């Protein structure tokens, strides 16, 4: 056998045993009289000692070892000499005196070493992912991922959910992100689509009477990427029949309690706090607010209407908003140059026209280049509205409501990190509920679904589908962890008439709806129960529970922001025969434009 034990297994109680180990050379140290090697596998490290007792042939062979060579050793476990115990290693009290060495594979000089402290750029690590995955941090992250998925599966099995696989090759039903398309060799000119989610299949399972479905599902979306988004991702997908919103949220509350306890050993008591979408936008400017710290948005539109300051007054008179945040004790930490940088940020990144600011002086007065445009009485009202005290910094954005939300959310996030307003190891879980059913797309001149077109409206808002869709609120709910959306779900429409009406509001004719979703509309007429569910982003859960910043570090073989796999050079061209089998001809972009 290649090994009798792993490199993280042996202890002082094993002293005297002859064992066989196999792994990678992590480090080696030549002390003249003997060579010391740390042998590594995913379980840990064991120190090897090559001395005169190892024999001349083994000693000679040992001096050819280099980092990342794969070796097998046989030897006896001995206690480390006094003063050489390494408390940082689980095997730090023992060492293996090598009697036989076999080199299983030599490693040529790698572009980087898994054990080095300063890692190279991400592109190089992704190109040589097999080296990157040897790093202890990467292995710990993937072990964390495995643990979280197992906890999820065990939890839902305990609650009588059935694990059902749904198809990867399905029908293209474009609504939202672009589909990844797969051409059919058998049906020339026709295409499958990779699933953006198992949404329709899990609804069909509820109509088929399966009551409680769960799946660790692979999903695909052809959309622009960022640090926390991938073209292919994994979600914990579930659906329940004969349920209301509180039933779904209650199940996930229990899951959060279990995972938080088992993974981080923290106590989370349900029910988790809830906040409506409208409240979240007013107080924090975002539908996934980070509630580990305050720094809430304050509305001062009514005060701005009283000001002689033309910018504020014009915005207020136009029915727009003047809102801001007060950073406690931050006045001295932000110079005029840094405030100018923040002004550029809200203009360039969020489309705001500018950023107004006040610093509260030691005597309580508000200092700012615009202060002369306000009466002392009105400045006092602004100070009171923001609960400002000496040393505080007030930042104000005057613009359309949506712009103030984006700009102040960005500022809040920036200041929260820079001023260390929260413990980065802390975890906060909450729900955002009562989302709008629709958002209006000005360019296309139509309503679009805020979540997806199968979301049910609140029963009390059903009539608004006919009279005022913009005011209609949905039975939708998002799980938020530390300011990131960690899951989203809805109660679904379970009757044909309402579903047809929603499709119509989204600009679909009856013919279009039947062409895209005819199977669903038909199934809704054959005894569909009330049902709803949620999808939890497993990649994001791992990132958040592992306190990581980049979702690519939570996936074994991720894509870059240009949706490329640098290790395998995917996507790639294919040979002509493959294209001929599919009856496909590839055109250059300039040819296509003709």
C-alpha positions, 0 to 999 in steps of 0.5 A: 500500500502507498500509506498506512497513515496520513500526514496529519494523523500520527501522535506521541501515542504512535511512537515506536510504530513503523509506518508508511507515509506518502505526500508532497515535499512541503519544505526541506532543511539541510542541517549538514548532519541530517535532512529535515523534510515536512511531508504534506497531504490534505490532512496535515504535515509530518516531519521526516528526518534523514540521518546516517541511520537511514542508510547511504543510498536513502541519504543520497536520494534524499538530497535530490528532493525539492518542493512539491516532489511526490514521495513515499517513505517508510520509517519509525515514529520517534518523539522529537528531542526536547526543545524541538516540539512544534505546538503549531502542528497536530503532529508536532510532538513526533517525527519519522526517522526514514528508513526507505525513500521512494520518489513517486514523481519529481516536480519541475520548478513551479511558477509558485509554491503552495506554501509561499506566503505572498501569492502571485496574481489571480490569473497565474493561480487560476492558470495553475489551479492544481498548484493553487488547490494544494494551498492549505487555505484553499483546502480548508475552504473546500472542506468548509464547502463540503461540510455546509452542503452535508449539513444542508442535506442532512437538515432537509432530510430530517424535515422530510424533503425529497432530493430530486434531480432536474434536467440540465438540458431543457427549453430556453425560456428567456426572461432576465439573464441570457441562457447558455444554449446547446445545439442539438445534433438530432434536431438541426436548428434547435437548441437546448438551454442550460438551466438558469435555475430549476424554477419551473421543474420544481413547480411541476414537482409540487403539482405532481404531489411531491410536497417537499423537494430539495436539490443541490443544483448547478445553474448557468447564466450568461451575464457579466461577472463580478467578484461574487458572481460566476457563469455557473454556480451552485444553489440549494434549491427547495420547494414546498407545497401547501405553504405560506411565506412564513413556512418557507422562512421558518424552515430556512431560519432553522437551517441558519441556526444549524449551520451557524452553530455547527460551522462557526459555533455561534448561537442564532435564535429564530425567528430572524429579524425582518424588514420590508423592502421599502424600509430597507431602501429608506434606511440603508439605500439597498435591498440587502443592507449590512446590519452589522453597523448603523450609519442609517440614511436620514431624510432632510428633504423638508429642511432642504426646501427651506434653504436658500441653497439653490441645489437643495431647494431645486431638488426638493421642489422637483419632488426628489430627495435630499438624504444623507448619513452622519459618520460619528467622530469622522470629521478629523479623519477625512480631509478635503481631498478625501471628501473630494475623492468621495464626491468623485466616487458618487458622481462616477460610480452612482450618477449623483450630481455631487456630494454636500458635506458638513463637519461639526466643530468643537463649539457645535457649529456646522462648517462647510463651503455651503454653510453660508447659504443656510441660516443659523436656525436652519443649520441647527435643524440639520444638526438635530435631524442628523443627531450630529455632535462635535467631531461628526461628518455629515454627507448629503446627496440631493437627487432622484430617490434611486440615485440617493439610494445608490450613492449613500449605500456606496458611501455607507459601505465605504465608511463602514469598512474604513472606520471599522464600524463592525467586526469583520468576523461577526455574522448578521442574518435577516430577511427583506420582505414585501418586494415590489412585484414589478420594476418599470423598464424605461427603455423598453417601455414595459414592466419587468419582474422584480424576482421572476414572472412566477411570483405571486402578489400579496392577496391584498394587492391582487386587484392592483394588477389591473389598476396600478401594477407599480404599487403591487407588492409580492410574496417575495423574500430575500435572506441577507447575510452581512450585506449580501443576498444569500438566498431569494424566494417567493410564493408562486402563482398557482392559478392559470388566470393570474399567471396569464395576467402577469405574463401580459403585464410583462409584455407577453402576448397570449401566443408568446406565453403559450410558446414559452410556458405552455407546459406550465400554463397547462399544468396550472389547470390540472390541480396545482396546489399553493406552493413556494420556495427559495434558492440559497447560493451555496458559493456565497454561503461558503464565502460568507461563512469563510469570511472570504472576499472573492467567490472564486476562492470558494469554487474548485475550478472557477471562471474569470470575469471574462467567463474563461477557464485559464487552466483548460483554455475554455471556451475554445474553438472546435473542429469543423466535423463537430460543427458539421454534425450540428449543422452550424457555421461560424461567422466572424462578427463583421460577416454577421453585421452584413 
